Amino acid sequence: MSATLLQINDLCISFQGPGGSRPALQHIHIRVNKGETVAIVGESGSGKSITSLSVLGLLASPPAQYTQGSILFTQGNQTGDLLKASRETMEALRGNKIAMIFQEPMTSLNPVLTCGFQVMEAISTHLKLDPEAAKARTIALFEKVQLPDPAGIFNRYPHQISGGQKQRVMIAMAISCEPALLICDEPTTALDVTVQKNILQLIRSLQLEQQMGVIFITHDLGVVAEIADRVVVLYKGQLVEENTTEALFREPQHPYTRALLACRPVLHPKGERLPVVSDFMQEDGNGLKMVNTVQPKTYTSMPPETVPVQPEQPLTAREPLVSVRNLRVYFPTKKSFLGKTLAFTRAVDDVSFDIYPGETLGLVGESGCGKSTLGRTLLQLIPATDGQVLYKGTDLTKADAPTLKKLRREMQIIFQDPYSSLNPRMRIGEAIAEPLLVHQLVRNKNEARDKVVHLLEKVNLLPEHYERFPHEFSGGQRQRIVIARALALNPSFVICDESVSALDVSVQAQVLNLLNDLKAEFGFTAVFISHDLSVVRYISDRILVMQKGKIVESGEASDVYYHPQEAYTQQLIAAIPKGIIA
């Protein structure tokens, strides 16, 4: 058995606030051995990141209070309690013996410093190398993490490279001093499945090479199955289950673990209601957990293909609601001194397809393939360079402003990030009521309020939420708010742009169920944009696969998912984390 590297014993953390002390972690025990990967799993608010920040001493105190426990870190023959370590000791450990890859590299990297300088800074601080040696080591690290053109990226700023490349820079920085313990806090959450697969393989290979201990924090159990040796499950600050990865996936003991395993869309055929946490456990008035006996579906490989129920009349037999013909969207990337465009980025390049009434059309592809640009061009939020977008026979690319304003009542979009699409100074009731008042669908504000309250209840929110501001809601609740706003005008055409990609898997299941329910009730037609083919397969009737601005494959959802014809589609499906269960 490998030597213990980190031992968290009976850790309790509370946060002091206006209403008194609130517990965040309660009696947590976690062990990490040298050369072992331990995954910490749970939804947002479960205490995963608080645990990792505690190891590095990065929680501000106050408001954080360590009321009990110890965090023992072993170096060689010496073991010390990190909670009692001096400031100088912690500064010497951070980035040196204990390193961390943060969830969002764009906010973790300094935007005004080059990528190379930031990695050099860590090397110079801890290893005391001269600038020339530090630069050489940095470029060698960039090669090790498989960055293209390592010498070029050394001189680039974070905004000049892709999300996957930024994450690799963060990994290079984290391993620059060959740490004994590497903490990965949701390092692949918002990445494409192919980039995610590469990052996971990279972390695993570096861990095996350097015999690091790794704490991998995530809410995605598919990722856990790919990388972890043992799994710790947290729920509302409590450790509810711990086991080897294989044992936990084969026979989960706690209902919360069973819920997390069961609610993944990849396990369910299209149209089947996704289970959620409340199906497995509830709390009564005394806070006692009432356990249900629902069992998750588990598979040892890709879930079996099911034959979809065919409607009496195929969707494609009707007249299209939207027809796209030879659509092009080009963005200028280089101009002459006189302003003449010399080079373009072909975001959407000669695309044609139809969308039929009542269907959900999935649009899938990696970041940068043009899918979001295409979605926004359908609504003329981005103007087309060439081609046609026919909505009920009207070419939106040539429609004037009054015509577009009238048609916008029937066309809505649910954006990827609900927080940035809501006005932080506007109460959510007012935000939902605004389109009703702009399009004069209500006579006065009182009538608008009544309709908004009805919409809030439709998306499983409460009437009292009307007066609250966006920052007072969770990510899943904000997503429900923007769905309510999109449906306020009773549209016939809705675009969902990565609307569940950043949500916890259980919250994602709730939102997907909600979208299916609302679609059945309101009868709208939808385009569902995502980089996750397993989610698109679950919710869509047909799928379009996009690569470099072009549609490279299309067909019925089950055909594209189970029998992909193009190498690119096969690559996307192969990159979906399956592990022990699919």
FENRA-V686516 format. One line per field, one symbol per residue. ss: DSSP state (~ for helix, > for strand, _ for the rest). psi: psi as a letter, one per 30 degrees, with the letter a starting at -180 (. if undefined). burial: + if it has 16 or more other C-alpha atoms within 10 Angstrom, else -. A space follows every 10 residues. Layout:
ss=???
psi=???
burial=???
This chain:
ss=___>>>>>>> >>>>>>>__> >>>>>>>>>> >>>___>>>> >______~~~ ~~~~~~____ ___>>>>>>> >>>>>__>>> >~~~__~~~~ ~~~>___>>> >___~~~~__ ___>~~~~~~ ~~~~~~~___ ~~~~~~~~~~ ~~~~_____~ ~~~~__>~~~ __~~~~~~~~ ~~~~~_____ >>>>>_____ __~~~~~~~~ ~~~~~~~~~~ __>>>>>>__ ~~~~~~~__> >>>>>__>>> >>>>~~~~~~ ____~~~~~~ ~~__~~~___ ______~~~_ >>>_____>> >_________ __________ ____~~~__> >>>>>>>>>> >>>>>_____ >>>>>>>>>> >>>>>>___> >>>>______ ~~~~~~~~__ _____>>>>> >__>>~~~__ ~~~~~~~___ >>>>______ _______~~~ ~~~~~~~~__ ____~~~~~~ ~~~~~~~~__ __~~~~~__~ ~~__~~~~~~ ~~~~~~~___ __>>>>>___ ____~~~~~~ ~~~~~~~~~~ ~~__>>>>>> __~~~~~~~_ _>>>>>>__> >>>>>>~~~~ ~~____~~~~ ~~~~______ __
psi=klkkekjjjh kkklkkaega kkkekjhkjk kklkgkjkkj kllkgfgeee eefeefhgkk jlfkkjflal jkkkjbgkkl jffgkleeee efekfdfjlk jlejfeffkk fgkleeeeee eeeeeefhll eeeeeeeeee eeeeghkkie eefegllefg lleeeeeeee eeeegegile kkkjjhfgeg lleeeeeeee eeeeeeeeef hlkkjjklgj feeefefkel kkkkjhgkjf kklleeeeee ikekeeeeee efgkfffklk fkkkllefff klkafggkkj klgkklkklf akkkkljkkk lekkefflkk ekkkjhkkjk kkfklleggk kfklkiekji kkllklkflj kkjlllkffg eeeeefeegg fkkkelakjj jhfkjffgkl eeeeeeffff klkjlejfef gkjffkkfee eefeeeeegh fleleeeeee eeeeeeeegh lleffeglle fglleeeeee efeeeefegh lfkkkjjhfg eglleeeeee eeeeeeeeee efglkkkjkl fjfeeeeefl elkkkkkhfl jfklakeeee efhkekeeee eeeffkkebe l.
burial=---+++++++ +++++----- ---+++-+++ ++++++++++ ++++-+++++ ++-++++-+- ---+++--++ ++++------ +++------+ --++++++++ ++++++--+- ---+++++++ ++++-+---- ---++-++++ ++--+++--+ +-++-+++-- --++++++++ ++++++++++ ++++++++++ ++++++++++ -+++-++--- ++++++++++ ++++++++++ ++++++++++ +++-++-++- -+-+++++++ ++++++++++ --+++++-++ +--------- -----+-+-- --+------- ----+----+ +++++-++++ ---------- -----+++++ ++-+++++++ +++++++-++ ++++++++++ --++++++++ +--+-+++-- ---+--++++ +++++++++- -+----++++ +++++++--- -+-----++- ++++++--+- +-+-++--++ ----++++++ ++++++++++ ++++++++++ ++++++++++ ++++++-++- --++++++++ ++++++++++ ++++++++++ ++++-+++-+ +--+---++- -++-++++++ ++
